[in-house]
Amino acid sequence: MNQIALNASVVVRRIRPSDYTNYGPAFAELAARALEPNPHMSPAAVMAARVVVPEDRIVILAAWLSEALGSERLAGIWALRRQRDWRTGFAAALTSPILPLYEVSSLPVLDADHGQDAMQAMLRHLLAAGDLPRTLALPVLPLEGPTFLALEEACRVTGSRLRICERWQRPVMRPQPGDDAERYLRRTLGQSYKKRMQQFRAIARHGDVGLQRLRGEEARAAFPDFLALEAAGWKGQAGTAIARLPQASAYFDNLVTLFAAAGALQIDALLLDGRPLAMGLLIESAGTRHFLKIAYDENEARHSPGRALTIAMLQADFAATPPVFFDSGAGDGVDAGTYVWGERRAMGNAVIGLGNTSPGLPEAAARLRQGLRLTQARLRR
């Protein structure tokens, strides 16, 4: 482990990916008292990514808080990846999350009481390290909330340049006191509430409708059904379904197995006469839920199965204990209006030049990507 002592209370060390396997309980305890949980920094997520990303490209920063009698407590975790390709303008950069195609947040996990100290210590560690790039590429960065504010302040203190190259809105759910399913849906669907709920209820005219919610090992056992449903549609025909991509398939097999073992995997299936109309793959962390992937029966498009699944999921959440925060995981190319979760979170593709470093080529690559996407959107219209 590399160690740099930064002050009397916070020390940052790098953890080898192979050693991070044993940090499950420590990470879970950190997530429970964090400014914001992020399961994509967990040992399960990092270990799953090792089938795609070579271990020597993974950089895991751990911030430790010194306590009485020489003991230490984990105060922050940030998993990053060494990268140099077209996404970074072929310049060296550290990217988070490790696999942005399937993961939904670039944020580290920081102790709620010491988040600012931990975040500044991490940036100072990166500045002092002679073997790491001085540019951070954060393509799915929430631009609001306490962790982003800690990152923003740490950039100011260390003289680092934070540039936001793209912005979009991600659907999320933050239940309010007194909410139930109907009250929430009426508020979030607004004028379309009556129409959407009529569509949803109309499915029952074609058979018995129900939501099957599976967790842990039961969810892992149902994962092949999810893969088959996804592969049966246009993604299978185009060769982009998980089951058609060897690396993606290996990654998700690991991810599902590891999160199931930690009790943090969930699959929701909307069933019509016992067969799935739509299925959702989700992971959990400290009372929050994160949507990874959805698959649906394209032959039943008249029922809007994807939206129907999210309505059924939301009803099941409020019938039990809803998550304190639900992240849809929607990317910047997804129409937020297609989801029933009514709140929005500002997201961005960010580049940070550490210290007096200019983001240079990585920022240019991010802005070029933005320009290409805008051009494609205009052509589609």
N, C-alpha and C positions, 0 to 999 in steps of 0.2 A: 504494500500500500504506500502511495505517496502522501506525505503529510506536510501541511504548511500551517503553522500556528499564527493566527491573525490577531488575536487579542486574548485577554485573560479568560473569556467566557466561551468563545466559539472557535472550534477547530474544524477545518474541512479536510476530509480524506477521500481518496479515490478507492472505490471498492472494485475488485475484480469481478466480472460477471459470474464466474463460477462460484465465487464466495457469496454473491448476493442471493443465491438460492436459499440460504439459511436465514434470510432477513424477513421472512413472512410475518412472524409475530411482531417484530419491531416495527415493520412498516404499517401493519394494521393498527398498532397502538398510536403511531404518529398520525395516521389518517383520522382516527377518532377525535384528535384534538387539533387538527390542522385548520389553517385559515380556510382552505377548500380541499376536499379530497380529489384525487385524480388517479384512478386505477391503472392508467397507462404508464405510471411510474413504478408500479408494483413489481416485485420479483416475478410474479406469474407472467406479466406482460413482457418483461425483459427476457426471461428465459425462453418464452415462445418465439421471440424475435431472433434468437440465436440460430435458428434454422435458415434464416435469410441473410442476416447480417453477421459477418465474421466477428468473433469475439474481440479481436484486437482493434476493431473500430468502435466498440462500445465504451463510453466513458460514463461512469456513475459517480456523481459527487454526493457525499454524505456530510452534512453539517452536524456536529456534535456539541451539545451544551454541557460545559463542566458544572458539576454539582458538588455537594458536600462530600467530604472524605474521599475525594479523587474519583468519584463515579461520574459517568457520562450518560446523557440522554440524547436520543436521536432528535434533531431539530429541523432536518430538511433532507430531501432526496430529489435529485435531478438526474434523469437518465438522458444522455445525449449520444450522438453518433458522429464520428468523423466522416465527412463527405466531401467529395470533389467530383462533380459531374455537371450536366447541363442545368440542373436546378440551382446550383451555386455559381453559375457562370464559369465553371471549371476552375474556380478558386477554392482553396481549402477552407472549410467551415465546420462548425459543430452544429448539428441539427437536432431539434427535439420537436415532436416525439421521434422515436427511433424509426417507426414506420408510419409516416403521416397519411398514407393511403387508407389505412384501416383504423387509425387511432385519432382521438377527437380533441386532444388538448396538448399544447406545448408547455403548460405551466408546471413548475416544480411543486412538490408538496412541502409546506412550511408549517412549523409549529405556530399556533395562533398567538402565543405570548412572546415569541422570539423570532417571528417571521422576518422582520426587517433586518435584524442582525444576521440571520442565516442567509438571507438573499445577498446582502452586501458581502458576506464572507465568501460566498460562492463566486461572485464576480471577481473579487480580489484574488481568489485562488486561480481562476482562469488567467487573470492578468499576470500573475507571478509565474505561471507554468511556462517553461520554455519549449515544451514539446507539444503544445496545443495551439490550434488556430485562434486568432484574435477576433474572429467574426462568428456570431451566432445567427443561425437561420431558424426562425420560429414560424412555420407556415400555418399553424392553426392556433393562434394565440388569442384567448379571450381578452378583450380590451376594457374590461370593467371588473370590479370586484377587488377584494383586499390583496390577493396575490399579485394581480397586475400592478396595483398601486405600490406594492413592495418592490417589484421589479423596476418600475419607473423611477422610484426614489433611489434604488441602488445604482441605476444608470447615471442619475444626476450626481450622486456622491462620488462615483468612480470616473466621472468625466466621459462616460460612454454614450454613443449616439444611437438612439432608438428611432428607427424609421418604419413607418407603416406603409406598405406598398399596395395593399388591397384591403378592402373592408366589405363585410357582409353581415347579415343578421341571421342568427341561428335560433330556431324554435326551441324553447325549453319550457319546463313547468316549474313554477314556484307556487304551491298552494297557499291560499290565504286562510286565516283563521275562520272557521265556520263553513268552509267550502265542502260541498258534496259533489257527486258527479254531475248532477243536473245543473246545479248553480254554476259550476266551473264551465261546463260546455256551453251554457247559455251566454256566459260572459265572453268566452273566447271565440265562439262561432258567430256571435252577433246575428245579423240578419239572415245568415245562411243556416241558422240552427234548425229551423223547422224542416227545411229541405234535406239537410244532411241526416237528421235523425229518421226521417221517413225512409230514406235510402237504406239506412242501417236496419231498421225494423223490417223492411220488405224482404230481407234475406230469409227470414223465418217462414215466409210463404212457400219456400222451396225445400224445406226440410228442418230437421232439428239443428239449432245453432247453439254453440257453446264455446267458451274459452277454456283451454287447457293450459294451466300454468305449471311449468316444471322447473325445479331447482336442483342444483348440485349434480349428483350422479345421474338422476333421472333426466335432467336436461342434457347431459353428455350423451346418454343413450339415444336421445331423440335427434341428435345432431345429424346423423346420416339422412333422416327424413327431410331436414332443412336443406341439406345439400342437393338432394334429389329434386325437391320442389324448385329450387333456384335453377338447376340445370335443365329443367323441363321447359323453361321459357326462352326468351330471346337471348339472354346471357349465355345459355348453353349453346344456342345456335351460333352466336358470335364468338364463342370460345373464351368468354370473359367470366363465366361462372367459376366459383371457387374450385369445384371439382374438376374443372378443365385446366387449371393452372397448378402445376406441381408444387411450386414454391408457396403459393397462397394456400394450397391444400395442406401442406406440411405445417405451415405457420398456424392455421386455424385449428388443426388437429391438436397441436401443442397447447394453444391458447385455451381451447375448450377443456382439455384434460386438466390443465393446471388451475384454471379458475374453478372448475367443478370440485377439485380436491380441496380448494380453499373455501368452498361453500359460497362462492360469489358469482356463479353462472346461473342464468335464467333463460329459458325459451318459452315464449308465449305462442300458442297456436289457436287461431280462430277456426273452428271446425263446423262443417256442414254435413250432417249425417255421418259424422265420424271421420271424414276426410278433411285435410287441411286446405282452407281457402288462402290463408296467409300465415306466415310464421315470422317471429322476431327473435333475434339473438341479442342478449343483453348481459352486461356485467355490472356488479355492484361494488360500492366502497363507502363505508361509514354513513349509511343512510341515504346515499345518492345512487341513482341508477343511470346507466349509460347505454344507449342504443347503438349497437355495432352494425347490424345488417338486417335487411328484410327480404323475404322471398314470398311470392304469391302466385296463385294459379291464374295465368293469363287468359284461360278459357272462361273465367268467371269475371271478366273485367267489368261487366254491367253492374256488378255489386260493389265496385270500388273497394276490392278486398284489402288493399293496404290501409286506406282510411278507416274501413270498418274494423280492422284489427286494432288500430290505435284507439278507437272509441271504446272497444271492449276492454282493452288494457287499462284505460283510464277508469272505466267503471269498476274494474276489479281492484285497482289501487285504492279508490275511495271507499270500497266496501270493506277493505282491511285497513292498513296503515299506509297512506301514500308516502312516497319518498320525499324528503325535504327538498330535493332538487332532482329534476329529470333532464338529462341532456340528450336531445334527439340525435346528436352526431351528424346533423345535416351539413353537407359541404357548401362551398360558395356558389355552386352551380345549381342548387336545388331551390325551387320555389317554396319559400317558407309557408305560403298560404295553403299548401297541400296537407299540412299537419294540423292536428287538433290541439296541440299544446300551444297555449295562447301567449306566453311571454316570449320576449326576444332578448338574445344576448349578442352584444356587439363583438364581432370576431375580426381578426386581421391576419394578413401575411406580413410578418415583421422581420426585420434584419437589424442586428445590433453590432456596431463596431466598438469593441472594447477599448477603453482608454481613449487615446486620440486616433485610433485606427479608423480609417474610412471604410464603410461597408463595401464600396467599390463594385466589383463584378457581381457579387451575390445580390446586391440591391438592384443593379441593372438587369440581372436575370429575372428577378421578381417583378420588376416593372414591365419588362418585355412580355412576361407571361400574362400580366394584367391586360396589356394592350391586345394581345392575341385573343384572349377570352372576350373582350369587348367587341372586337371585330367579328368573331364567330357569332356572338349574340345578335349583332346588327344584321348579319347575313341570314340568320334563322328567321328574324322578324320580316 
